Amino acid sequence: MIKDVWYQNVAVNELLSYTKQLLNNGEKNSLIIFKAPTGSGKTVMAAKFIKKCLKELEGDYCFIWISIGKGDLHLQSKAKLEKIFQGYPMVSLLEKDYFGWKKEIDNKEIVVVNWEKIRDKDSETDEWANILMRDGEKLNFRDVLANTRETGRKIILIIDESHIGKGTTRTEEIKKEVNPDIILEMSATPKIPSGFKEHVANGKAGYVEVDIKDVIDAGMIKKKLVVNEGLNKRDDMVMDLELLELAFAKRNELKKALEQEDSDVNPLVIIQLPNSEEGNIKKEFVIQSLREKGITIENRKLAIWLSDEEDKVNLETITSNTDTVEFLLFKQAIDTGWDCPRASILLKYRETSSETFERQTLGRILRMPEQKHYENDVLNKAYVYTDYIGSVLNIIDEDFDFPDENINDIPLIAKGYENITLVTQKIKRKKKDVVKEALVKAFNEIINEKGLVKLDYSLNKELLKINDDLSQLTEKIIAQIEIETEDILQKEQIKGTEVEFQLDDFRTQRLFDKLLKKHSNAIGNDKNYMFNLLKENIYSLIAYYVTDIYKLRNMLIDAQRIFILNYESVFSKLISDVLAKYKELKEDDQIETTFGEPFIYTIPERDNVNSITYEKVDIGKYFYSECYLEKGRSKPERSFEKYLKNNLNIIRYWVKNGDNGSKYFSIPYQIKGKYSDFYPDYIVVFEDGRIGLFETKDKLDDSQQTKAKAEALYEYIHSVNSKGDVELVGGIVANFGTEEIPYLKINRNKNYSTKQNEWDDLDNVFMV
């Protein structure tokens, strides 16, 4: 039986009122935004809204319920709706019930749609990729929508977790395909479009919000969140194990308290592992530690929810209040909309590179399992255990926009012109194996500059001012704090205090790696190689000049502790000095340049550009079916394109060349003794068969680079023409007029110069 909650009834009535008003307006795609906090019962309220519509709306209408987010959220939504409706209205699943045979959505029917099943498009053809959306022998979902609209039946589109993908190209395309009368967007953190408030004020949109205080007062979510309860300083403590022990003890305490309340709810601990390789180490540590406590996958007390299919176990009934699973391991945030109210404890092992808490993840432990507050207030709180450093808790809203939708690939497909064939070659660069030698040399020079003597530890410690009191090596972890649930869901920072702990071995290793990577990541392309080289040299430096590591309790770990303890005062500056020495090596000494084998170049028959930095341009005779050019093109480039547009009668086709990579045309050129690849801006094929290679520049550009490119282009054109297989023309093109009235000239001389008399009218090349 669904609990009757007063704030839910108020919200449902407001939603219905807006729906009636907007339907009367008669405008398509009228938007209602429904903001309701996690745990308030958005699905229940939406179901109650649908029931109200059945009773009070006139005419034919249907509902499309889109569940956005990865995983099986749509199945969870369908199951909830069916449980609430008890057979009426009918709840269908798009992928199951609309697979090529059903022509339209019935009156009063609800169709649940999995966003992941309909969103994909072919990157090359821009056609819908999924069988539910693409054209074929069977009816697709787009056909069903069209048939439904033809009957005059109104469509109410409900988008669950609407903040995900909001405003992306694909989301807007799907809305356009549905073309509903009403769009109801539901989210705890909705994204408000520009001008929306004015639309609401003018009666053209609706906005309904549920207050977090009302949800807490109704007993739907917990009152407070407690961080690191019972975490006290102990010198012999292993932090990772201590946190797990605290979470284990708290779960047992909650279980006993629930039993005293005559409740059979089995409280769940969710453990968030780091996403990095470190997460795999933590995973094995947690599994083994829990096994020692009798918590295993085999006895169904442990569940795992990671990215790999084989790492998804014991999840079938985990959301049930009485399920046997007591601990759940996961990495990234649990799927949007995942609902498991018995989850009461979060153990979060922090990311090396991140010091944030995701509001969505915290929301997973804020629900009340039986939608009421208990007599024992320990059950009305959520608990977090974490190795979070510092006294301020940073809380962020996770952004689940799909990156491949924010930046869409636009396929470019050749029209079918006869392609060019030009012989050219690429420059190849190979890094000489001098890195290790150079780094060792740099270390030795710094050691000599500081007057260090090998194995004279006393002298060297005095010179470097080394502190070897390892008991001083501590880190500060956020201490026990209690936070009001309202603050958790609304604020970005929660201030507390901190408690100091000695670094255990695992955390020492992690911090050592983190500090060293600050330096290794700043130089060279092979970051892992540089990291290992730096580490090797730091170990040698400590072993030969700082301390006799063989007398240390734990050789490498204690060497790392010395490094960390003296990082700010000694090693940070020392490594920076070493790397400065290393960088003094000339690039010529590290890079070996050679010419690749000559090859025949043709323009790619297919290419891709992106929707963010490229725009569609209306210039005919482009090599590809549509002309997309970079938005940030230079003024000389735009002037040349204007010239092309005015002279299409003598052009067979043209293409804008790329500026790097093997798929674009280039020729070698030399500057300051170094060879590089030069990519002319434009390739133009004339009606008479000539091929033009044009580079656009400012008329006053007399840089050494432009001169080198111009003269290399001259040599290449004359070399090809001397063989007689094809006739090339081209050179450096500049505008000697204005943007409004361009006057283009070309420099195609053997020796490039910006003098006026060195330039010829471009017409003399084009109008042969």
C-alpha positions in Angstrom: 0.0 0.0 0.0 1.3 3.5 -0.9 1.8 5.8 2.0 -0.4 8.9 1.9 2.0 11.8 2.3 0.6 15.3 2.5 3.4 17.1 0.5 3.1 14.5 -2.3 -0.6 15.3 -2.6 0.1 19.0 -2.8 2.7 18.5 -5.5 0.4 16.2 -7.5 -2.4 18.7 -7.5 0.0 21.5 -8.7 1.2 19.2 -11.5 -2.3 18.5 -12.6 -3.3 22.2 -12.5 -0.4 23.2 -14.7 -1.1 20.3 -17.1 -4.7 21.4 -17.6 -3.6 25.0 -18.1 -1.0 24.1 -20.7 -3.2 21.7 -22.6 -5.8 24.4 -22.8 -3.1 26.7 -24.3 -2.8 24.2 -27.2 1.0 24.7 -27.6 3.2 21.7 -28.3 6.2 20.8 -26.0 4.9 22.8 -23.0 7.4 22.3 -20.2 6.7 21.5 -16.5 9.8 21.2 -14.3 9.3 19.1 -11.2 12.0 19.5 -8.5 11.9 17.0 -5.7 14.8 15.9 -3.4 16.2 12.4 -3.4 14.0 10.2 -1.2 10.9 12.3 -1.6 9.2 9.8 -3.8 9.3 11.3 -7.3 8.1 8.1 -8.9 5.2 7.7 -6.5 4.2 11.4 -7.1 4.4 10.9 -10.9 2.3 7.8 -10.6 -0.3 9.7 -8.5 -0.2 12.5 -11.1 -1.0 9.9 -13.9 -3.9 8.6 -11.8 -5.3 12.1 -11.4 -5.0 12.6 -15.1 -7.0 9.5 -15.8 -9.8 10.9 -13.6 -9.8 14.5 -14.6 -8.4 15.0 -18.1 -10.8 14.9 -21.1 -10.2 13.3 -24.4 -7.5 10.7 -25.5 -4.0 10.9 -24.2 -1.1 8.6 -23.4 2.1 8.7 -21.5 5.7 8.1 -22.5 8.0 7.6 -19.5 11.7 7.9 -20.3 14.2 6.7 -17.7 17.5 8.4 -18.3 20.7 6.8 -17.0 22.6 3.6 -17.4 21.7 0.3 -15.9 18.1 -1.1 -15.4 16.5 2.0 -14.0 13.7 1.7 -16.6 12.8 -1.8 -15.4 12.8 -0.5 -11.8 10.5 2.3 -12.9 8.2 -0.1 -14.7 8.0 -2.4 -11.7 7.2 0.5 -9.4 4.4 1.8 -11.7 2.9 -1.6 -12.1 2.9 -2.1 -8.3 1.1 1.2 -7.8 -1.4 0.9 -10.7 -2.3 -2.8 -10.0 -3.3 -3.5 -13.7 -4.7 -0.1 -14.7 -3.6 1.8 -16.6 -1.5 -0.6 -18.7 2.3 -0.2 -18.4 4.2 -1.3 -21.5 7.9 -1.7 -22.1 9.0 -0.2 -25.4 11.7 -2.8 -26.2 9.4 -5.7 -25.4 5.9 -4.6 -26.4 6.7 -2.4 -29.4 9.0 -4.5 -31.5 7.6 -4.0 -35.0 4.0 -5.0 -34.6 2.1 -2.4 -32.5 1.0 0.6 -34.7 0.2 3.2 -32.0 0.1 3.9 -28.3 -3.3 3.2 -26.9 -5.5 5.6 -25.0 -4.4 6.0 -21.3 -1.4 3.6 -21.9 2.0 4.3 -20.3 5.1 3.3 -22.4 8.3 3.0 -20.4 11.4 3.7 -22.5 15.1 2.9 -21.8 17.1 6.0 -22.8 20.0 3.8 -23.7 17.9 1.8 -26.2 16.9 4.8 -28.4 19.7 7.4 -28.1 22.4 6.0 -30.4 23.1 7.3 -33.9 25.6 6.1 -36.6 28.5 8.5 -36.4 29.0 8.4 -40.2 25.5 8.5 -41.5 23.8 10.3 -38.6 21.0 7.8 -38.9 19.4 6.2 -35.8 21.4 3.0 -35.0 19.0 1.1 -32.7 16.4 -1.2 -34.2 13.7 0.5 -32.2 14.4 3.8 -34.0 15.9 3.1 -37.4 14.0 2.6 -40.6 13.4 -1.0 -41.7 10.8 -3.6 -42.6 9.1 -3.4 -39.2 7.5 -0.4 -37.6 9.9 1.6 -35.5 9.2 3.8 -32.5 9.2 6.9 -34.7 6.4 5.3 -36.8 4.4 4.5 -33.7 4.7 8.1 -32.5 3.6 9.5 -35.9 0.6 7.1 -36.0 -0.3 8.0 -32.4 -0.3 11.7 -33.2 -2.4 11.1 -36.4 -5.2 9.8 -34.2 -5.3 13.1 -32.4 -4.2 11.4 -29.1 -2.3 13.8 -26.9 1.2 12.7 -25.6 2.5 13.5 -22.2 6.3 12.9 -22.0 7.7 12.2 -18.5 11.5 12.4 -18.3 12.9 10.9 -15.1 16.3 12.2 -13.9 16.0 14.9 -16.5 19.2 16.7 -15.5 21.2 14.0 -17.3 21.8 14.9 -20.9 19.8 18.1 -20.6 20.3 20.4 -23.6 22.4 17.9 -25.5 21.8 17.4 -29.2 20.5 13.9 -28.9 18.1 14.8 -26.1 16.6 17.6 -28.1 16.4 15.3 -31.2 14.4 12.7 -29.2 12.0 15.4 -27.8 11.5 16.5 -31.4 10.7 13.0 -32.5 8.2 12.5 -29.7 6.7 16.0 -30.2 4.6 15.8 -27.1 1.9 18.1 -25.8 3.4 18.2 -22.3 6.9 17.6 -21.2 7.3 16.8 -17.4 10.9 16.9 -16.4 11.6 15.3 -12.9 14.9 15.8 -11.0 16.4 16.6 -7.7 18.7 19.0 -9.5 16.9 20.2 -12.6 18.6 22.3 -15.1 16.5 25.4 -15.7 16.5 26.7 -19.3 16.9 30.4 -20.1 13.6 32.4 -20.1 11.8 29.6 -18.2 10.8 31.9 -15.3 9.2 34.3 -17.7 7.3 31.4 -19.4 5.9 30.3 -16.0 4.9 33.9 -15.2 3.1 34.1 -18.6 1.3 30.8 -18.1 3.3 29.0 -20.8 5.2 26.7 -18.5 5.0 25.2 -15.0 7.2 24.8 -12.0 6.6 22.6 -8.9 9.1 22.1 -6.1 9.0 19.9 -3.0 10.7 21.4 0.1 13.4 19.2 1.7 12.1 20.1 5.2 8.7 18.7 4.4 10.3 15.4 3.2 12.3 15.1 6.5 9.3 16.0 8.7 7.3 13.3 6.9 9.9 10.7 7.9 10.8 9.9 4.3 14.5 10.6 4.7 17.0 10.7 7.5 17.5 13.7 9.8 21.2 13.8 9.9 24.5 12.5 8.4 27.3 11.6 10.7 30.9 11.5 9.4 33.7 9.3 11.0 31.8 8.5 14.2 34.2 6.9 16.7 37.4 7.6 14.7 40.0 8.2 17.3 43.8 8.5 17.1 45.8 5.3 17.6 49.5 5.1 16.7 49.3 1.4 15.5 46.2 2.0 13.4 45.9 0.9 9.7 43.5 3.5 8.5 41.8 1.4 5.7 41.1 -1.4 8.1 40.0 0.9 10.9 37.4 2.5 8.7 36.1 -1.0 7.6 36.0 -2.1 11.3 33.9 1.0 12.2 31.5 0.5 9.4 31.1 -3.2 10.3 30.5 -2.3 14.0 28.0 0.4 13.1 26.0 -2.0 10.8 25.7 -4.5 13.7 24.6 -1.7 16.0 21.9 -0.6 13.5 20.7 -4.2 13.0 20.2 -4.7 16.7 18.4 -1.3 17.0 16.1 -2.3 14.2 15.3 -5.6 15.8 14.4 -3.7 19.0 11.9 -1.7 16.9 10.4 -5.0 15.7 11.7 -4.3 12.2 13.2 -7.0 9.9 15.1 -4.4 7.8 18.7 -5.6 7.1 20.9 -2.5 7.0 23.3 -2.2 4.1 26.9 -0.8 3.9 27.9 0.5 0.5 31.7 0.8 0.0 33.0 3.1 -2.7 36.4 2.1 -4.1 38.7 4.5 -6.0 38.4 4.4 -9.8 42.1 4.1 -10.3 44.3 0.9 -10.2 44.4 1.6 -6.5 40.8 0.6 -6.4 41.6 -2.9 -7.5 44.1 -3.2 -4.6 41.4 -1.9 -2.2 38.9 -4.3 -3.6 41.0 -7.3 -2.8 41.8 -5.9 0.7 38.1 -5.3 1.5 37.0 -8.7 0.2 39.7 -10.5 2.2 39.0 -8.5 5.4 35.2 -9.1 5.1 35.8 -12.8 4.4 37.6 -13.0 7.8 34.4 -11.7 9.3 32.2 -14.2 7.6 31.0 -11.9 4.9 31.4 -13.5 1.4 29.9 -13.6 -2.0 29.2 -17.3 -1.6 26.9 -16.8 1.5 25.2 -13.8 -0.2 26.3 -11.3 2.4 28.6 -9.5 -0.1 27.6 -8.0 -3.4 29.8 -6.4 -6.1 28.7 -3.8 -8.6 31.6 -2.8 -10.8 31.8 -2.1 -14.6 32.7 -5.6 -15.8 29.8 -8.0 -16.1 31.7 -10.7 -14.1 32.0 -8.1 -11.3 28.2 -7.8 -10.9 27.1 -10.4 -8.4 24.3 -10.7 -5.8 22.4 -7.7 -7.1 19.1 -9.4 -8.0 17.1 -8.6 -4.9 19.5 -6.2 -3.1 17.0 -3.4 -3.0 14.6 -5.5 -0.8 14.6 -4.4 2.8 15.1 -8.0 3.9 17.8 -9.1 1.4 20.7 -11.0 2.9 23.4 -8.8 1.4 25.1 -6.7 4.1 28.0 -5.0 2.1 28.1 -3.7 -1.5 31.3 -2.8 -3.3 31.2 -0.2 -6.1 33.5 2.3 -7.8 31.8 5.0 -9.8 28.5 6.5 -8.6 25.7 4.0 -8.5 23.3 4.3 -11.4 21.1 7.3 -11.4 17.8 6.6 -9.7 19.0 3.4 -7.9 16.7 3.0 -4.9 17.8 0.9 -1.9 16.4 2.6 1.2 18.0 0.1 3.6 21.5 1.5 2.7 22.5 3.4 5.8 26.3 3.5 5.8 28.8 4.7 3.2 32.5 3.8 3.4 34.3 5.9 0.9 38.0 5.4 0.2 39.1 8.6 -1.4 40.6 9.1 -4.9 44.2 10.1 -5.0 43.4 13.0 -7.2 40.0 14.0 -5.8 38.8 15.4 -2.5 35.0 15.5 -3.2 31.8 13.8 -2.1 29.1 13.3 -4.7 25.7 14.5 -3.6 24.1 11.6 -5.5 26.1 9.0 -3.7 25.3 10.5 -0.3 21.7 10.5 -1.3 21.8 6.7 -1.5 22.1 6.4 2.3 19.6 9.2 3.2 16.3 7.3 2.5 14.3 5.8 5.4 13.8 2.1 4.8 10.2 2.1 6.1 9.3 5.7 5.3 9.2 6.7 8.9 11.5 7.9 11.7 12.2 5.4 14.5 12.1 5.9 18.3 15.8 5.2 18.5 17.4 8.2 16.9 20.5 6.2 15.9 18.3 4.8 13.1 17.3 8.2 11.8 20.9 9.1 10.8 23.1 8.1 7.9 26.7 7.3 8.5 29.9 8.0 6.4 33.3 6.6 7.1 36.1 8.0 5.0 39.8 8.8 4.8 39.0 12.3 3.5 41.9 14.7 4.3 41.1 18.1 5.8 38.3 19.7 7.8 36.0 20.9 5.0 33.7 18.4 3.2 33.4 19.4 -0.5 30.1 18.2 -2.0 29.5 18.3 -5.7 26.6 17.5 -8.0 27.7 14.8 -10.4 27.3 15.7 -14.1 26.1 12.7 -16.0 25.8 14.4 -19.4 26.9 12.0 -22.1 30.1 13.4 -23.5 29.5 11.9 -26.9 26.3 14.0 -27.1 27.9 17.2 -26.0 30.3 17.0 -28.9 28.8 15.2 -31.8 30.8 13.8 -34.7 29.6 15.2 -38.0 30.4 12.7 -40.8 31.9 14.1 -44.0 31.4 11.8 -47.0 32.9 12.4 -50.4 30.5 13.4 -53.2 32.2 11.1 -55.7 34.6 13.5 -57.4 37.7 12.0 -59.0 40.3 12.1 -56.3 43.8 13.6 -56.6 47.0 11.6 -56.5 50.1 13.5 -55.2 53.4 11.9 -54.2 54.7 13.3 -50.9 56.4 12.2 -47.7 56.1 12.8 -44.0 58.7 13.8 -41.4 59.3 11.1 -38.8 60.6 11.9 -35.3 62.2 9.4 -33.0 63.3 10.2 -29.4 66.9 9.2 -28.8 67.5 7.1 -25.8 69.3 9.8 -23.8 66.6 10.4 -21.2 67.9 8.1 -18.5 71.5 9.2 -19.0 70.5 12.9 -18.9 68.5 12.5 -15.8 71.3 10.7 -13.9 73.7 13.4 -15.1 71.3 16.1 -13.8 71.0 14.5 -10.4 74.8 14.2 -10.1 75.3 17.8 -11.0 72.9 18.9 -8.3 74.5 16.6 -5.8 77.9 18.1 -6.6 76.6 21.6 -6.4 75.2 21.0 -2.9 78.5 19.5 -1.8 77.1 16.1 -0.8 79.5 13.3 -0.1 78.6 9.7 -0.8 77.8 7.6 2.3 78.7 10.6 4.6 75.2 10.7 6.0 75.9 13.0 8.9 77.4 15.7 6.7 74.7 15.4 4.1 71.8 15.5 6.6 73.3 18.7 8.0 73.8 20.3 4.5 70.3 19.3 3.4 68.7 19.9 6.9 67.1 16.5 6.8 64.5 15.6 9.4 64.5 11.8 10.0 62.0 11.7 12.9 59.5 9.5 11.2 57.0 9.8 14.1 56.3 13.3 12.8 54.9 11.9 9.6 51.1 12.3 10.0 48.0 13.2 8.0 44.9 15.0 9.1 41.6 13.2 8.5 38.2 14.8 8.8 36.9 14.2 12.4 33.5 13.3 13.6 30.8 15.8 12.6 27.0 15.7 12.4 25.4 17.4 9.4 21.7 18.3 8.9 20.3 16.4 5.9 19.0 19.8 4.6 22.6 21.1 4.5 23.9 17.9 2.7 21.4 18.4 -0.1 21.8 22.1 -0.5 25.3 23.2 0.5 28.6 22.8 -1.4 30.9 22.8 1.7 30.5 21.5 5.2 33.0 22.6 7.8 34.2 20.3 10.6 37.4 19.6 12.5 40.3 17.2 11.8 42.2 14.6 13.7 45.9 13.7 13.2 47.1 10.1 12.4 50.4 8.6 11.6 50.7 7.4 8.0 50.4 3.7 7.6 52.5 1.8 4.9 49.8 1.8 2.2 49.1 5.5 2.6 52.8 6.3 2.7 53.2 4.6 -0.7 50.2 6.4 -2.1 51.4 9.9 -1.0 55.0 9.2 -2.2 53.7 8.3 -5.6 51.4 11.3 -5.7 54.2 13.8 -4.8 56.6 12.3 -7.3 54.0 12.3 -10.1 53.6 16.0 -9.7 57.0 16.3 -11.2 57.1 13.3 -13.6 53.8 14.3 -15.2 55.1 17.8 -16.1 57.9 16.5 -18.4 58.0 14.1 -21.3 55.2 12.2 -23.1 55.9 8.9 -21.4 54.8 9.8 -17.9 55.2 6.3 -16.4 58.7 6.1 -17.8 59.7 9.4 -16.2 58.0 8.5 -12.9 60.0 5.3 -12.7 63.2 7.1 -13.6 62.6 9.7 -10.9 61.7 7.1 -8.3 64.9 5.1 -9.1 67.1 8.2 -8.7 65.3 9.4 -5.5 65.9 6.0 -3.9 69.6 6.1 -4.9 69.9 9.6 -3.6 68.4 8.7 -0.2 70.3 5.4 0.1 73.8 6.9 -0.8 73.5 10.4 0.6 70.7 10.7 3.2 70.4 7.5 5.3 71.6 3.9 5.5 68.3 2.3 4.4 69.5 -1.1 5.4 69.3 0.0 9.1 65.7 1.1 8.6 62.8 -1.0 9.8 61.1 -1.1 6.4 63.7 -0.1 3.8 61.7 1.4 0.9 58.6 2.5 2.9 60.8 4.4 5.4 62.8 5.9 2.5 59.5 7.1 1.2 58.6 8.5 4.7 61.9 10.5 4.7 61.1 11.8 1.3 57.5 12.9 2.3 58.6 14.4 5.6 61.2 16.5 3.9 59.4 17.1 0.6 58.5 20.8 1.2 61.8 21.7 2.8 64.2 19.7 0.6 63.0 17.4 -2.1 60.5 19.5 -4.0 63.1 22.2 -4.8 65.8 19.5 -5.4 63.8 17.7 -8.0 62.8 21.0 -9.6 66.5 21.9 -9.9 67.3 18.5 -11.3 64.5 18.8 -13.9 65.7 22.3 -14.9 69.1 20.8 -15.5 67.6 18.0 -17.5 65.6 20.4 -19.7 68.8 22.3 -20.5 69.6 19.5 -23.0 68.9 20.7 -26.5 65.9 19.3 -28.2 68.3 18.4 -31.1 70.1 16.0 -28.7 66.8 14.2 -27.9 65.0 14.1 -31.2 66.2 12.3 -34.3 64.4 13.5 -37.5 64.1 11.3 -40.7 62.1 11.4 -43.9 59.5 8.8 -44.3 59.1 6.8 -47.5 57.4 8.7 -50.4 53.8 7.7 -50.8 50.7 8.6 -52.9 48.3 10.9 -51.1 44.6 11.0 -51.8 41.9 13.1 -50.0 40.1 10.8 -47.4 36.8 9.6 -48.7 35.4 10.0 -45.2 36.2 12.3 -42.4 34.7 13.6 -39.2 34.4 17.0 -37.6 32.7 18.0 -34.3 29.6 20.1 -33.8 31.2 22.4 -31.3 34.1 24.0 -33.2 32.8 23.5 -36.8 30.0 25.3 -38.6 28.2 24.6 -41.8 29.2 26.9 -44.6 27.3 27.6 -47.9 30.0 27.3 -50.5 29.4 24.9 -53.4 31.6 22.3 -55.0 33.1 21.1 -51.8 34.8 17.7 -51.9 32.4 16.3 -49.3 28.6 16.2 -49.4 28.4 19.1 -46.9 30.9 21.9 -46.2 31.8 22.2 -42.5 34.7 24.5 -41.6 36.2 25.6 -38.3 34.4 28.5 -36.6 37.7 30.1 -35.6 39.0 30.5 -39.2 41.3 33.5 -39.8 40.4 36.5 -41.8 42.8 35.5 -44.6 41.1 32.1 -44.8 37.6 33.6 -44.9 38.7 36.0 -47.7 40.0 33.2 -49.7 36.8 31.2 -49.2 34.8 34.2 -50.4 37.0 34.3 -53.5 36.4 30.6 -54.1 32.6 31.1 -53.9 32.8 33.8 -56.5 34.8 31.7 -58.9 33.1 28.3 -58.7 32.5 28.3 -62.5 36.2 27.4 -63.0 36.5 25.0 -60.1 35.8 21.3 -60.2 36.0 20.9 -56.4 37.9 22.2 -53.4 38.6 21.1 -49.8 40.0 22.6 -46.6 43.1 20.7 -45.6 43.7 19.7 -42.0 46.7 21.0 -40.1 48.2 17.8 -38.7 48.0 14.1 -38.9 48.6 11.4 -41.6 45.3 11.7 -43.3 45.9 15.3 -44.5 48.3 16.5 -47.2 51.7 17.9 -46.2 55.1 18.5 -47.5 58.4 18.7 -45.6 59.9 22.1 -44.9 63.0 23.2 -43.0 63.4 26.1 -40.5 66.5 26.7 -38.3 67.9 23.4 -39.4 64.9 21.4 -38.3 62.4 19.6 -40.6 58.7 19.7 -40.0 55.5 18.9 -42.0 53.7 21.9 -43.7 50.0 21.5 -44.4 48.7 24.0 -47.0 45.3 25.4 -46.1 43.4 24.6 -49.3 43.5 22.1 -52.1 41.6 23.3 -55.2 41.0 21.1 -58.3 40.3 23.2 -61.4 38.0 22.3 -64.3 41.1 22.2 -66.6 42.7 19.5 -64.4 45.2 21.7 -62.6 45.6 21.2 -58.8 46.1 24.2 -56.6 47.8 24.2 -53.2 47.2 27.5 -51.3 48.3 28.8 -48.0 46.7 31.9 -46.6 48.6 34.6 -44.7 48.5 38.2 -43.8 50.1 40.4 -46.5 52.7 41.6 -43.9 53.6 38.2 -42.6 57.4 38.1 -43.1 58.1 35.5 -40.4 60.9 32.9 -41.0 58.3 30.2 -40.8 56.1 31.7 -43.5 59.2 32.2 -45.7 60.3 28.6 -45.2 56.8 27.3 -46.0 56.5 29.4 -49.1 59.8 28.4 -50.5 59.2 24.7 -49.7 55.8 24.9 -51.5 57.5 26.5 -54.5 60.1 23.7 -54.7 57.5 21.0 -54.3 55.3 22.5 -57.1 58.2 22.8 -59.5 59.5 19.3 -58.7 56.1 17.7 -59.4 55.6 19.8 -62.6 59.0 18.8 -63.9 57.8 15.2 -64.1 54.8 16.2 -66.3 52.3 13.8 -64.7 50.1 16.6 -63.2 50.2 20.4 -63.2 50.3 22.1 -59.8 49.8 25.8 -59.1 49.8 27.6 -55.8 51.6 29.7 -53.2 51.0 32.1 -50.4 47.7 34.0 -50.7 47.0 37.3 -49.0 44.3 40.0 -49.0 45.4 43.4 -50.2 41.8 44.8 -50.0 39.3 44.9 -47.2 37.1 42.3 -45.6 34.1 43.6 -47.4 35.9 44.0 -50.8 38.8 41.5 -50.8 41.6 41.9 -53.4 43.6 38.7 -53.3 47.2 38.3 -54.5 49.5 35.4 -54.6 53.3 35.0 -53.9 54.7 32.1 -55.8 58.3 33.1 -56.1 61.4 31.0 -55.4 62.5 33.5 -52.7 59.6 34.7 -50.6 59.2 38.4 -49.8 56.4 40.7 -48.6 57.4 43.5 -51.0 54.5 44.7 -53.1 56.2 43.9 -56.4 56.6 40.3 -55.4 52.9 39.6 -55.4 50.7 38.7 -58.4 46.9 38.9 -58.8 45.3 35.6 -57.8 43.1 36.0 -60.9 46.2 35.3 -63.0 46.3 31.8 -61.5 42.6 31.1 -61.6 41.7 32.7 -64.9 44.0 30.9 -67.2 
